[in-house]
Amino acid sequence: MTYATHEPSDPGSAGRPTDQDLTQRILLAAATLVIEEGYSALKIEHVAKRAGCGKAAVYRRFADKGALVAAAIKTHVSLGDIPDRGNLIDDLLDHALQNQSNQRLVDGKRASGQGFTAMFEPDVYVHLWEDFFRLRRDRGVEIIDRAVARGEVPADIDRDLVLDTIAGLTIYRQSIKQIHITGDQFRAVISALVENPPRYLQ
């Protein structure tokens, strides 16, 4: 799934360059307002006012509020590389730290709980699944599959439960409770999961 981040050509405007600067201002305004006000309070007219444009300019680029916020979030998160340090604990740690770094929004400031969790609003999530969440999950599964091939963990390890446990810790503790998770804390949880991995139920 892709997002419209350009204005469609209007009659008589053939060859006119896209106003990418305005698009970026709109995305920045949306991300900032989500952090300040939360998703439910966000209004397109407020985004337009902060970006210095009219509502029509926003709607020419994004179909609705969900698509706008999803695109704004995507400008501040990264899939990251697939770590390959030769062991599952270190690889899952790097994977978790990338998730942690994705919780910073807008000029390096840490997003509030309501800012980061906007990505889980149904209208936003649907735009992020194919291009972000599914790809992050697939990378985590690849990390675990490599460890299975090395004989580190059993083949019936519950991949989703391992990945969801780590992601859930990151989201709840870091974004909801606003408590920073240290690398050592991540490592302790990951080590416990690897040393006694959950198995798929028969």
Long-range contacts (C-beta under 8 A, 24 or more apart in sequence): 1-127, 1-129, 1-130, 1-131, 2-131, 3-62, 3-67, 3-70, 3-71, 3-74, 3-127, 4-61, 4-62, 4-63, 4-67, 5-61, 5-62, 5-71, 6-61, 7-57, 7-60, 7-61, 8-60, 22-51, 22-52, 22-53, 22-57, 23-61, 24-75, 25-51, 25-52, 25-53, 26-51, 26-53, 26-57, 26-58, 26-61, 26-62, 26-68, 27-68, 27-71, 27-72, 27-75, 28-72, 28-106, 30-68, 30-69, 30-71, 30-72, 31-69, 31-72, 31-73, 31-75, 31-76, 31-105, 31-106, 31-115, 32-106, 34-69, 34-72, 34-105, 34-114, 34-115, 34-118, 35-105, 35-106, 35-109, 35-111, 35-112, 35-114, 35-115, 36-115, 38-114, 38-115, 38-118, 39-65, 39-69, 39-114, 39-118, 39-121, 39-124, 42-69, 44-68, 64-123, 65-123, 66-121, 66-122, 66-123, 66-124, 66-126, 66-127, 67-127, 69-118, 69-119, 69-121, 69-123, 69-124, 70-119, 70-124, 70-127, 70-128, 71-127, 73-105, 73-118, 73-119, 73-124, 73-128, 74-128, 74-131, 74-132, 76-102, 76-104, 76-105, 76-106, 77-102, 77-132, 78-102, 79-132, 79-135, 79-136, 79-139, 80-139, 82-139, 82-142, 82-143, 83-143, 84-146, 87-147, 87-152, 88-143, 88-144, 88-146, 88-147, 88-152, 88-153, 88-194, 89-187, 89-190, 89-191, 89-194, 91-143, 91-146, 91-147, 92-140, 92-143, 92-144, 92-162, 92-166, 92-190, 92-193, 92-194, 93-183, 93-186, 93-187, 93-190, 95-139, 95-140, 95-143, 95-166, 96-166, 96-167, 96-170, 96-186, 96-190, 97-183, 97-186, 99-136, 99-166, 99-167, 99-170, 100-170, 100-174, 100-181, 100-186, 103-170, 103-174, 103-175, 111-175, 112-178, 113-175, 113-176, 113-178, 116-171, 116-175, 117-171, 117-175, 117-176, 137-163, 147-194, 152-194, 153-194, 153-197, 154-197, 154-199, 156-199, 156-200, 157-197, 157-198, 157-199, 157-200, 158-197, 158-198, 158-199, 158-200, 158-201, 161-198, 162-193, 162-197, 162-198, 165-189, 165-193, 166-190, 166-193
